[in-house]
């Protein structure tokens, strides 16, 4: 997974995998998703990212698996 932010255009691109894109859908006027042949999400693009996300305060956290027992 990769998150790319283009400051000049205030555009955020989230790439979930490297599958071949076969379809692009507009979710709204500023957000689009790209899907593979199975309809699975490949990427998400968000224009005007600062207006709809907290892109400048991005963080990633991995939660450890819960221990059973």
N, C-alpha and C positions, 0 to 999 in steps of 0.2 A: 504494500500500500504506500502511496506517495501523495503528499499534499504540496501543491505548488501555488504560491501567491504571486500574482503579477501586480506590483504596486502601481505602475503607470496606468493600468486600465482598471484597477481595483477588482480584479477577477481572481477567483479561487478555483483551482482544479483539483479534484480528489480522484486519484486513479486507484481502483480497487484491485485490478488484475490486468494482465496483458492479453486478454482474449480479443479476438478479432471483433470489431464493432460492425454490426449489421443494421442497427436501427438507432435513430436519435429521436427523442421525444422532448417537447417543451412541457415542463411542469407548470410554468407561468412565464411571464415576460422576461424574467431575469435568470431562470434556472432551467437547465436542460440535463437530461440523463442519456447515457449511451448504453445500449444493450448488446449482448452477444446473440448468437443464433438460438440459444436456449431461453432467451428472455431474461438472462441474469445480468445484473448491474455490472458494468465495466468502469464507468466514470460518471462524475457529477461535476458540472460547471455552474458556478454561481457568479453572475455579474453584479457589480455594486456590493461586493462582499461585506464591506464595513457597515452597510446599512442593515444587513440581515443576519450577520454573525459577529462574533467577537474575535475575528481573524487575527488581530494584533496581539491577542493574549492566548494563542494556541498552545495547548499542551497535550501530551500523550501519556496515558497511564495504563499499565498492564496490571490487572488484578490477579494475584496468585490463585491457583485452584484451591478450593476448600478441601481440607483433609477430612476424609470420612472416618467415623469411628467414634 
